[in-house]
Amino acid sequence: MMYYSLDRSRTLNGLLYCAALGFDTEIAMSALKLGVSGVSLSGTGSAYTALVGRDQIKELKGCWSDMGGSVIQTRIVNKL
């Protein structure tokens, strides 16, 4: 439940920053339409981020690549 709340908060924050800074929300909305959660604007833009499961990577990369930008795929590494 906590991850769901964090993803929703991240997405809301990203959409609000897009509106405040004049960035198009279509990139974030396209990811949400695919079922991706945790979509946001990175910093003050113009990069976007999304946390996706392995089963969503290919579809999201295809969608975002069609929008004319570069897509960088990485993974989270938590080592203490």
N, CA, C and O of each residue as an XYZ file, in Angstrom:
320
protein
N       0.824     -1.190      0.000
C       0.000      0.000      0.000
C       0.872      1.259      0.000
O       0.527      2.251     -0.643
N       1.982      1.225      0.707
C       2.836      2.406      0.776
C       3.417      2.757     -0.593
O       3.482      3.933     -0.951
N       3.846      1.736     -1.373
C       4.401      2.002     -2.697
C       3.362      2.646     -3.599
O       3.679      3.555     -4.367
N       2.124      2.179     -3.509
C       1.042      2.737     -4.308
C       0.892      4.222     -4.010
O       0.745      5.028     -4.928
N       0.927      4.581     -2.750
C       0.794      5.974     -2.340
C       1.974      6.815     -2.835
O       1.789      7.950     -3.274
N       3.175      6.261     -2.763
C       4.350      6.987     -3.247
C       4.290      7.189     -4.754
O       4.633      8.262     -5.250
N       3.859      6.172     -5.484
C       3.726      6.298     -6.932
C       2.700      7.355     -7.307
O       2.927      8.156     -8.214
N       1.588      7.356     -6.617
C       0.543      8.366     -6.888
C       1.047      9.761     -6.563
O       0.790     10.706     -7.308
N       1.759      9.894     -5.460
C       2.310     11.197     -5.074
C       3.330     11.683     -6.086
O       3.334     12.856     -6.458
N       4.197     10.783     -6.532
C       5.216     11.118     -7.527
C       4.554     11.588     -8.825
O       4.982     12.573     -9.428
N       3.517     10.882     -9.242
C       2.814     11.233    -10.478
C       2.115     12.580    -10.343
O       2.221     13.424    -11.232
N       1.411     12.785     -9.257
C       0.728     14.059     -9.038
C       1.734     15.205     -9.014
O       1.503     16.246     -9.628
N       2.836     15.022     -8.317
C       3.873     16.043     -8.252
C       4.401     16.367     -9.658
O       4.581     17.535    -10.000
N       4.643     15.347    -10.455
C       5.144     15.556    -11.810
C       4.158     16.316    -12.678
O       4.549     17.212    -13.425
N       2.874     15.963    -12.585
C       1.860     16.667    -13.373
C       1.708     18.114    -12.935
O       1.519     19.002    -13.766
N       1.791     18.352    -11.632
C       1.704     19.729    -11.138
C       2.907     20.567    -11.588
O       2.752     21.731    -11.956
N       4.099     19.974    -11.558
C       5.285     20.683    -12.033
C       5.187     20.951    -13.532
O       5.588     22.020    -13.991
N       4.668     20.012    -14.291
C       4.474     20.242    -15.733
C       3.591     21.471    -15.956
O       3.901     22.331    -16.781
N       2.496     21.539    -15.213
C       1.580     22.667    -15.352
C       2.250     23.975    -14.936
O       2.116     24.992    -15.616
N       2.962     23.942    -13.834
C       3.603     25.164    -13.322
C       4.730     25.659    -14.223
O       4.932     26.865    -14.364
N       5.465     24.726    -14.835
C       6.634     25.092    -15.638
C       6.354     25.120    -17.138
O       7.239     25.439    -17.932
N       5.133     24.789    -17.522
C       4.752     24.861    -18.927
C       5.183     23.684    -19.783
O       5.296     23.821    -21.001
N       5.428     22.518    -19.168
C       5.783     21.329    -19.932
C       4.522     20.559    -20.307
O       3.537     20.563    -19.568
N       4.561     19.905    -21.453
C       3.445     19.113    -21.932
C       3.269     17.879    -21.037
O       4.247     17.218    -20.685
N       2.037     17.579    -20.678
C       1.763     16.407    -19.844
C       1.564     15.141    -20.678
O       1.391     14.060    -20.115
N       1.586     15.255    -22.002
C       1.315     14.103    -22.861
C       2.295     12.959    -22.626
O       1.906     11.794    -22.707
N       3.547     13.264    -22.339
C       4.531     12.211    -22.099
C       4.145     11.401    -20.862
O       4.146     10.170    -20.892
N       3.820     12.093    -19.788
C       3.405     11.400    -18.565
C       2.083     10.672    -18.772
O       1.923      9.535    -18.328
N       1.146     11.314    -19.436
C      -0.166     10.706    -19.643
C      -0.070      9.454    -20.514
O      -0.811      8.495    -20.296
N       0.827      9.450    -21.492
C       0.974      8.269    -22.339
C       1.460      7.073    -21.530
O       1.043      5.943    -21.782
N       2.336      7.314    -20.564
C       2.808      6.231    -19.699
C       1.687      5.735    -18.791
O       1.542      4.532    -18.579
N       0.905      6.655    -18.261
C      -0.210      6.260    -17.402
C      -1.227      5.422    -18.174
O      -1.797      4.483    -17.620
N      -1.460      5.748    -19.442
C      -2.393      4.979    -20.273
C      -1.914      3.542    -20.469
O      -2.718      2.635    -20.685
N      -0.595      3.341    -20.391
C      -0.033      1.999    -20.507
C      -0.081      1.232    -19.192
O       0.258      0.050    -19.145
N      -0.508      1.913    -18.111
C      -0.574      1.269    -16.806
C       0.668      1.453    -15.957
O       0.811      0.824    -14.909
N       1.572      2.320    -16.410
C       2.799      2.604    -15.659
C       2.448      3.487    -14.469
O       1.602      4.374    -14.583
N       3.082      3.257    -13.342
C       2.852      4.105    -12.170
C       4.136      4.852    -11.836
O       5.215      4.475    -12.292
N       4.020      5.886    -11.060
C       5.205      6.634    -10.638
C       5.855      7.410    -11.755
O       7.082      7.439    -11.851
N       5.058      8.046    -12.612
C       5.566      8.849    -13.719
C       5.739     10.278    -13.227
O       4.862     10.810    -12.547
N       6.864     10.905    -13.564
C       7.082     12.253    -13.074
C       8.022     13.032    -13.976
O       8.711     12.471    -14.828
N       8.031     14.323    -13.768
C       9.010     15.204    -14.381
C      10.246     15.141    -13.504
O      10.131     15.149    -12.279
N      11.407     15.080    -14.096
C      12.646     15.002    -13.322
C      13.152     16.412    -13.034
O      13.461     17.178    -13.947
N      13.228     16.729    -11.762
C      13.688     18.073    -11.378
C      12.773     19.131    -11.948
O      11.556     19.079    -11.770
N      13.367     20.097    -12.636
C      12.560     21.142    -13.271
C      12.460     20.906    -14.774
O      12.219     21.845    -15.532
N      12.644     19.655    -15.213
C      12.446     19.289    -16.617
C      13.719     19.418    -17.413
O      14.715     19.913    -16.885
N      13.730     19.038    -18.528
C      12.656     18.516    -19.348
C      12.666     16.992    -19.437
O      12.042     16.423    -20.332
N      13.350     16.341    -18.544
C      13.369     14.880    -18.520
C      12.200     14.338    -17.697
O      11.759     14.954    -16.727
N      11.716     13.172    -18.112
C      10.636     12.491    -17.405
C      11.157     11.165    -16.882
O      12.080     10.587    -17.457
N      10.572     10.678    -15.795
C      10.963      9.401    -15.217
C       9.726      8.531    -15.022
O       8.607      9.030    -14.897
N       9.952      7.231    -14.999
C       8.863      6.287    -14.722
C       9.460      5.047    -14.082
O      10.513      4.565    -14.500
N       8.795      4.545    -13.084
C       9.172      3.284    -12.468
C       8.298      2.207    -13.088
O       7.073      2.244    -12.967
N       8.926      1.255    -13.749
C       8.155      0.243    -14.458
C       8.614     -1.156    -14.084
O       9.755     -1.372    -13.675
N       7.707     -2.086    -14.232
C       8.049     -3.488    -14.072
C       8.710     -3.996    -15.343
O       8.627     -3.368    -16.399
N       9.362     -5.130    -15.226
C      10.055     -5.700    -16.393
C       9.113     -5.919    -17.573
O       9.520     -5.809    -18.729
N       7.870     -6.225    -17.277
C       6.900     -6.504    -18.340
C       6.414     -5.242    -19.055
O       5.722     -5.341    -20.068
N       6.762     -4.067    -18.550
C       6.311     -2.807    -19.143
C       7.421     -2.050    -19.877
O       7.144     -1.076    -20.577
N       8.648     -2.480    -19.728
C       9.783     -1.727    -20.268
C       9.683     -1.531    -21.772
O       9.762     -0.405    -22.263
N       9.510     -2.615    -22.497
C       9.520     -2.552    -23.963
C       8.408     -1.633    -24.485
O       8.632     -0.811    -25.374
N       7.226     -1.786    -23.925
C       6.090     -0.978    -24.378
C       6.300      0.511    -24.093
O       6.021      1.352    -24.948
N       6.789      0.837    -22.897
C       7.020      2.239    -22.563
C       8.147      2.832    -23.402
O       8.030      3.956    -23.890
N       9.233      2.088    -23.573
C      10.330      2.583    -24.404
C       9.859      2.862    -25.829
O      10.243      3.869    -26.422
N       9.038      1.988    -26.373
C       8.505      2.201    -27.710
C       7.641      3.447    -27.784
O       7.754      4.241    -28.718
N       6.785      3.609    -26.801
C       5.885      4.766    -26.747
C       6.671      6.065    -26.638
O       6.442      7.001    -27.405
N       7.594      6.123    -25.691
C       8.351      7.358    -25.479
C       9.337      7.628    -26.611
O       9.574      8.788    -26.947
N       9.911      6.599    -27.198
C      10.837      6.791    -28.323
C      10.120      7.423    -29.506
O      10.703      8.228    -30.233
N       8.858      7.061    -29.700
C       8.065      7.624    -30.796
C       7.804      9.115    -30.611
O       7.382      9.782    -31.556
N       8.043      9.648    -29.429
C       7.804     11.066    -29.158
C       9.027     11.930    -29.466
O       8.994     13.146    -29.273
N      10.094     11.313    -29.939
C      11.223     12.091    -30.418
C      12.368     12.315    -29.449
O      13.351     12.963    -29.807
N      12.272     11.806    -28.251
C      13.348     11.995    -27.285
C      14.212     10.760    -27.165
O      14.026      9.783    -27.891
N      15.139     10.807    -26.263
C      15.978      9.653    -25.953
C      15.429      8.959    -24.719
O      14.940      9.612    -23.797
N      15.510      7.649    -24.703
C      15.060      6.869    -23.548
C      16.276      6.172    -22.955
O      16.992      5.448    -23.646
N      16.496      6.399    -21.683
C      17.599      5.759    -20.966
C      16.997      4.768    -19.987
O      16.181      5.128    -19.139
N      17.408      3.528    -20.115
C      16.918      2.482    -19.212
C      18.007      2.160    -18.199
O      19.165      1.941    -18.557
N      17.623      2.136    -16.950
C      18.558      1.780    -15.882
C      17.795      0.953    -14.858
O      16.601      0.702    -15.021
N      18.470      0.539    -13.824
C      17.789     -0.202    -12.767
C      18.213      0.355    -11.424
O      19.260      0.991    -11.300
N      17.401      0.113    -10.438
C      17.700      0.554     -9.081
C      18.583     -0.471     -8.417
O      18.293     -1.667     -8.452
N      19.656     -0.012     -7.813
C      20.557     -0.893     -7.078
C      20.650     -0.359     -5.657
O      21.175      0.730     -5.422
N      20.143     -1.126     -4.727
C      20.195     -0.744     -3.318
C      21.226     -1.585     -2.611
O      20.952     -2.729     -2.247
N      22.403     -1.038     -2.411
C      23.444     -1.741     -1.676
C      23.872     -0.877     -0.497
O      24.120      0.319     -0.648
N      23.953     -1.473      0.632
C      24.380     -0.747      1.828
C      25.825     -1.026      2.139
O      26.360     -0.499      3.114
